[in-house]
Amino acid sequence: MDRNGASVRLALGAAVALPGAFLGLFFAYPLGSILARGLTGDGSVELRPGVLWFSVWQAGASTALTLVLGLPLAWVVARFDFPGRALVRALVVVPFVLPTVVVATAFLTLLPEGQQRGILPILAAHVFFNVAIVVRIVGGYWARIHPRLWEAAATLGAGPASRLRTVTLPVLAPALAAAAALVFLFSFTSFGVVLILGGPTRSTLETEIYYQAARMFDLRAAAVLSLVQLGCVGAIVGVAGRLDRCVAGARMVAPESDVLVRAQGRQRVVVAGILGAAAVGLGAPLAALVERSLSAPGGYGLTFYRALGEETPALLVVPWRAALNSLAFAAVATGIALVVGGIVAAAVARSRATWLDQFAMLPLGASAVMLGYGFVIAFDDPPLDLRSSPLLVPVAQALVAVPFVVRILTSALRSIDERLRDAAAVLGASRARVIREIDLPLVLRSFGLAAGFALAISLGDFGATVFVARSDWPTVPVAIFRFLGRPGAENAGEAAALSVVLMTMTMAAMLAADRLGGGRRGL
Amino acid sequence: MKRLLALAVVVAAGCGGSGDKKATEVVLVTHDSFAISKRVERAFERESGLRLRILQSGDAGEALNRALLTAGNPEGDVFFGVDNNLLSRALDGKLFAPYKPKALDRLDDQFLLDDRHRVTPVDHGEVCLNFDRGWFASHRIAPPRTLLDLTRPRFRKLLVVENPATSTPGVAFMLATVAQFGEQGWRRYWERLRKNDVLVTDGWEEAYTVRFSGAAGSKGRRPVVVSYASSPAAEVFFAGRKLAEAPTGVVDSSCFRQVELAGVLRGAPNEEGARKLVDFMLSPRFQAEVPLSMFVFPVRRGVPLPEVFRKHAIVVQKPLELPPNAIGANRDRWIREWTATVLR
């Protein structure tokens, strides 16, 4: 090993200490505290096996449906140039980052009486939320595959179906695995959707933990269930990581401008059909929200938006302040997530020690209420009396955003052709220079995507935020939840108006991230 | 952008100077439904010389459990929002330090629930069945008058209730049925409600704003819901236009009392300030404010009610009742039995 390589390794090793410390202090320590307290305290341990089974199969079904329904849209966005393409890419993320309370309530108002509860609404909501993951992760990956691959296959006589089977799917496999793992995780640990659309008779591990901890105050049962859930999530993450590494193959990276084509002939009908179906499926619940935000008493108008500037009994601050809070918190959270996630991704992509990657994924699998309780009992003494500090909000949001940053950046780093690095090394470039001049530029586009996702997730996060947010510093999702909890048309209207504000902020974040990334295309 | 950056810096710095604020501020730990106007908040700050900070942590059940988690080393000085029906959980968890405010003699004895003065009553409200006047008028059906009415075929698929395991009005309504039908009969009553297709939601929000047809802006289709005696007044108050009559009514015989209590938290950093705050919550100024800020009734005698309350809120003369120690001893068992009867 040359000296350059050794020093890079050393630097990476030192850098890894940072995310390790962050996750240790703000995840492992609080969660460990609450688990220890639960396991050593009183309480029942009455486990219903149905809960675990329901968690698994609904997550599996949600994942399969999301992949099947999301791939056509990913294909359209990845391969075709059409007016409004950037807008579609940004719009598709909006459902993903909307607070679950808002979406579940929108579904309740849309679905006919008698159909609102049960497994179908849960699956529909999970698809609605997670289609973005498939479109963005798979689509983003798809868009960088050089069209010559298909051209070569076509020249060799492969028809469309066989090209899909023998070329497209294998090449896409890492992205598919990454997306599927995330969708499964999200559906497996889904909280608000199952709580509201599942009704009182259906529970997943996540909702059962919440029920035992926050309702019955049975911390022992909650701790046992949390361990079961963490175990499951650990296993899922492990399998996903393995899949990810197994299917690494050669890829042809192409500039977007070479890939995008205008749809011709029959393709135009197919593309238009897919876009139309997506618009209806993803647009209807959002349109219902917009409609509600504008239906002021006595006709359509901006009454509820104007009310956001006035004091309300629902909140301790004027509602529009929540938007400023959200932006500030999300900016800090994105910064933390990019630094922590970026270092993890760099370390993971270059070594076989992937424990850090899997460790960083675990916060997705930890129950938000238990982590919130953990913060409360772990940080209750000076110098770490952070219980009521607003700092915990961006920290909690970053914990949720880091796994996305890691996934996105790792798969981008892994996809860099090793021959490029070798060529640079042969030409005498040092390891540091290879990182700077090969890896970094190629990764920058994904960096924009990761930043956009982190920002959007932080803006829309409800579960992790609600247990640590201070009521004099509410975020938009928390404010929406407060409005939804009060009676009357005014509160419902302001909740809808804030939801629309949140959608707009999210879209702006995603559009900006795309533009940022897009500026580097072709590198 | 600059403003944003400044905010971000404030946020990042926020974890710093939390050291010596304790003597100058008092922290109220409470649930999300707590609300007072800025005017009253400032009045307290002026009179006491203390800054009031409000820490809300979920609905009433969640806020109580979070407070129990930190009993002895609390996140604030006063806890407000435990109700008579969950009181035993708070007392068993040794949440409060005793304090007897001077103004207690201004209150009706019926609201005094703890001889050792670990809790002080602040407001009361009645959990009652509400019905949608418009729906019953247009369907030419008489609205329900008793709890038993709801088991009759013509009320099939009309009722929505909250799950007592997850909602405090849900607990109150379950207790109302225990009070009405007794330990022997209440489960049979729920079996009959279940046969009559009662709909159960987890919380009041969904039951009232989404499922109930009578709430403003709701597309719900159930015209009977478990809510509060003051909900009709809230409908009028929030209607955004003048209404002569409330769009919803209350079934008087279905009501169960909810008294909300406050207490000085054991181990409060500012116990002196905590007592001042509890005193303030019983003051005429605060008491006069609770109807329109939280849609509940004051506990202090002689506090004038706002017009919308006098006209549209129902003052329940004889709510259903259970002895507090019976509630404390049996509540969790009743909730489990309710779950087995209605949901499983």
Contacts between the chains, C-beta under 8 A, distances in Angstrom:
chain1	res1	chain2	res2	distance
A	105	B	206	7.8
A	105	B	210	6.6
A	108	B	206	7.1
A	108	B	210	5.1
A	109	B	210	6.9
A	109	B	219	5.4
A	113	B	221	5.0
A	195	B	202	6.3
A	196	B	202	7.2
A	196	B	206	6.7
A	199	B	200	7.3
A	199	B	201	7.7
A	199	B	202	7.8
A	200	B	163	4.8
A	200	B	165	7.7
A	200	B	166	7.4
A	200	B	200	5.2
A	200	B	201	7.5
A	200	B	202	5.9
A	200	B	343	5.4
A	201	B	343	5.0
A	201	B	344	7.5
A	211	B	165	7.2
A	211	B	166	7.2
A	213	B	65	7.4
A	214	B	58	7.0
A	214	B	61	7.1
A	214	B	62	4.8
A	214	B	65	5.6
A	214	B	66	7.8
A	215	B	61	5.9
A	215	B	62	7.8
A	215	B	65	7.4
A	215	B	165	5.9
A	215	B	166	5.6
A	216	B	165	7.3
A	216	B	332	7.6
A	217	B	65	4.6
A	217	B	68	6.1
A	217	B	89	7.0
A	292	B	217	7.3
A	295	B	217	7.6
A	296	B	240	7.7
A	297	B	239	7.4
A	297	B	240	4.0
A	297	B	241	5.7
A	298	B	241	7.2
A	303	B	240	7.9
A	311	B	37	7.9
A	311	B	38	6.5
A	313	B	35	4.0
A	313	B	37	7.5
A	313	B	292	7.9
A	313	B	293	5.2
A	313	B	294	7.9
A	314	B	35	7.1
A	316	B	54	5.9
A	316	B	56	7.9
A	324	B	3	7.5
A	324	B	4	7.3
A	324	B	7	6.0
A	325	B	7	7.5
A	327	B	4	5.7
A	327	B	7	7.6
A	328	B	4	5.9
A	328	B	7	3.8
A	328	B	8	4.7
A	328	B	10	7.8
A	328	B	11	5.3
A	329	B	11	6.4
A	331	B	4	6.6
A	331	B	8	5.4
A	332	B	8	5.4
A	332	B	11	5.9
A	332	B	12	6.2
A	373	B	66	7.2
A	373	B	69	5.9
A	376	B	66	6.6
A	376	B	69	5.8
A	376	B	70	6.0
A	376	B	75	7.2
A	377	B	69	6.2
A	377	B	70	6.9
A	380	B	70	6.7
A	380	B	73	5.6
A	382	B	19	7.4
A	385	B	18	6.5
A	386	B	15	5.8
A	387	B	70	7.9
A	387	B	75	5.4
A	388	B	18	7.8
A	388	B	27	7.7
A	388	B	55	6.0
A	388	B	75	5.8
A	389	B	14	5.6
A	389	B	15	4.2
A	389	B	18	6.7
A	390	B	11	5.4
A	390	B	14	4.4
A	390	B	15	7.8
A	391	B	11	6.7
A	391	B	12	6.7
A	391	B	14	5.6
A	391	B	15	4.2
A	393	B	11	7.8
A	394	B	11	6.9
A	466	B	58	7.4
A	467	B	57	7.7
A	467	B	58	7.8
A	470	B	55	6.7
A	471	B	32	7.8
A	471	B	54	5.8
A	471	B	55	6.2
A	471	B	56	3.8
A	471	B	57	8.0
A	472	B	53	6.9
A	472	B	54	6.6
A	473	B	11	7.9
A	481	B	32	7.9
A	482	B	32	5.9
A	484	B	205	5.6
A	484	B	209	7.0
A	485	B	32	5.8
A	485	B	33	6.8
A	485	B	59	7.4
A	485	B	203	8.0
A	485	B	204	7.9
A	485	B	205	5.0
A	486	B	33	7.6
A	487	B	208	6.2
A	487	B	209	6.5
A	487	B	215	6.3
A	487	B	216	7.9
A	487	B	231	6.5
A	487	B	234	4.9
A	487	B	235	7.1
A	487	B	238	6.5
A	487	B	295	7.7
A	488	B	215	7.6
A	488	B	216	5.6
A	488	B	217	7.9
A	488	B	234	6.1
A	488	B	235	6.8
A	488	B	237	7.4
A	488	B	238	2.7
A	488	B	239	7.4
A	489	B	216	3.7
A	489	B	217	4.1
A	489	B	238	6.4
A	489	B	239	7.0
A	489	B	240	6.1
A	490	B	238	5.1
A	490	B	240	6.0
A	491	B	238	7.0
A	492	B	209	6.2
A	492	B	216	7.4
A	492	B	217	4.7
A	492	B	218	7.9
A	493	B	217	7.0
